[in-house]
């Protein structure tokens, strides 16, 4: 996978004089990229790496919202489902695998956090935000392309 890293410090030496040497369309394109990279922190040029996405975003979400019942920290592991690792999630619990890599429609975990399963609305304390659900969907989808 090719990754493009943007370093804003590279722009410190850019002056108006140096920009006059490039075409107007190139300047507009450069400005659009700068705005996109600065204003949209969730924007990623490279395809999502499922391991990084899990470690940096999904696991911390699960720690905040799910680990009380679904981790080694729980007094009793609810549904025999451990959300601490990809292996535990793929193994699943009493309901089978929590996710199917790449399948955002039928993965049980996604249906539970969307509140689509009557008896399994997770977390029971309240539905996750749409952004949190979209993050988990993006991660599950990225697992399918990583096969």
LUMVEXPA-138441 format. One line per field, with one value per residue (C-alpha): y, z, x. Coordinates in pm, 1 decimal. Layout:
// residues N
c2 c(Y;...)
c3 c(Z;...)
c1 c(X;...)
END
This chain:
// residues 147
c2 c(0.0;345.9;605.0;976.4;1167.6;1537.5;1750.7;2105.8;2223.6;2182.0;2481.1;2724.0;2807.7;2865.4;3231.5;3419.5;3476.8;3104.4;3040.5;3287.0;3043.8;2777.3;2779.4;2900.6;2554.2;2401.6;2668.1;2597.2;2223.9;2284.0;2509.2;2250.5;1979.0;2205.2;2287.9;1924.5;1804.8;2082.6;2087.5;1716.7;1528.7;1201.8;1225.4;956.5;937.6;575.6;296.9;226.9;-13.3;-232.4;-291.6;76.6;170.4;-84.7;17.1;394.6;434.8;126.1;-32.7;297.2;328.5;-26.7;51.2;346.9;187.9;-194.0;-320.4;-302.8;-614.1;-746.6;-762.3;-928.2;-632.4;-748.0;-936.5;-1167.8;-1176.4;-1107.6;-1335.8;-1484.4;-1202.4;-1038.3;-717.5;-659.0;-807.5;-891.4;-1258.8;-1235.9;-1044.8;-1291.7;-1584.3;-1420.6;-1537.5;-1708.3;-1558.2;-1667.4;-1441.2;-1076.4;-962.5;-1102.1;-924.7;-686.8;-753.5;-440.0;-557.8;-889.4;-859.8;-923.1;-659.1;-390.5;-494.0;-478.3;-130.9;-1.5;-132.6;-356.6;-665.7;-648.1;-841.8;-722.0;-344.4;-254.1;-78.2;-111.1;225.9;407.6;392.6;496.3;813.9;786.4;878.2;594.7;346.5;469.5;418.4;54.5;2.5;148.6;-84.1;-395.2;-298.1;-246.3;-597.8;-734.6;-550.9;-663.1;-1033.8)
c3 c(0.0;-86.6;186.6;136.6;447.2;452.8;658.5;709.3;799.0;432.5;355.8;577.4;291.6;39.2;-45.9;-279.2;-514.0;-547.0;-616.8;-907.0;-1109.8;-1113.0;-1320.2;-1179.8;-1204.1;-1014.8;-747.5;-709.3;-683.2;-422.1;-222.1;-239.4;-103.6;176.9;274.7;258.2;469.8;726.5;754.6;733.6;990.2;908.8;541.8;440.2;105.0;154.5;199.2;562.7;724.6;943.9;1208.0;1249.5;1237.2;1510.8;1731.4;1695.0;1674.4;1709.9;2015.2;2213.0;2126.1;2248.3;2564.2;2641.7;2549.2;2561.8;2778.4;3098.1;2974.2;2685.3;2801.8;3054.3;3282.1;3311.9;3622.1;3388.9;3014.2;2869.8;2585.4;2595.8;2360.3;2409.1;2207.6;2308.3;1993.2;1634.4;1718.0;1996.0;1773.9;1486.7;1728.4;1862.0;2146.8;2213.3;1894.5;1673.4;1511.5;1600.6;1253.0;907.1;747.1;480.0;548.2;695.3;632.3;813.7;1078.5;1409.3;1598.7;1350.2;1366.6;1747.7;1761.7;1502.8;1732.2;1453.3;1675.1;1927.4;2210.5;2140.3;2139.3;2228.7;2429.9;2642.0;2808.0;2480.8;2108.4;1976.7;1772.8;1396.4;1364.8;1599.2;1406.5;1077.0;1221.1;1309.5;967.0;797.9;999.7;918.9;551.3;553.5;690.1;373.1;145.2;355.0;286.4)
c1 c(0.0;129.4;89.1;118.4;214.3;139.0;375.3;244.5;597.4;689.5;470.0;662.6;900.7;623.2;579.3;349.8;646.1;711.9;343.7;340.2;551.3;279.9;-33.0;-362.6;-517.8;-222.4;-252.5;-624.0;-555.4;-283.8;-513.4;-792.0;-557.7;-438.8;-796.6;-901.4;-608.8;-645.7;-1023.4;-1101.9;-892.4;-1066.6;-964.4;-718.5;-542.3;-440.5;-691.4;-771.5;-529.3;-752.9;-485.2;-409.1;-776.3;-854.1;-561.4;-605.0;-982.5;-1203.2;-1039.6;-1044.5;-1414.8;-1475.6;-1275.1;-1501.9;-1832.3;-1801.9;-1516.3;-1721.2;-1904.5;-1691.9;-1327.9;-1103.5;-1187.0;-1549.3;-1658.1;-1847.8;-1782.3;-2128.4;-2228.2;-1877.9;-1773.5;-1435.4;-1384.0;-1020.9;-866.1;-949.2;-906.4;-1165.3;-1405.7;-1374.9;-1411.7;-1724.3;-1938.6;-2268.5;-2417.9;-2128.0;-1867.0;-1920.1;-1818.5;-1766.1;-1469.0;-1595.0;-1965.2;-2119.9;-2475.3;-2480.9;-2208.7;-2384.2;-2185.2;-2288.4;-2652.7;-2633.7;-2474.9;-2724.4;-3002.1;-3134.9;-3154.4;-3438.2;-3269.2;-2913.1;-2902.3;-2546.3;-2439.7;-2752.6;-2681.7;-2755.2;-2696.8;-2356.2;-2334.0;-2370.9;-2001.3;-1899.8;-2113.7;-1966.8;-1616.7;-1689.2;-1849.2;-1539.8;-1316.6;-1524.3;-1528.0;-1150.2;-1102.3;-1263.7;-1023.4;-725.0;-786.8)
END
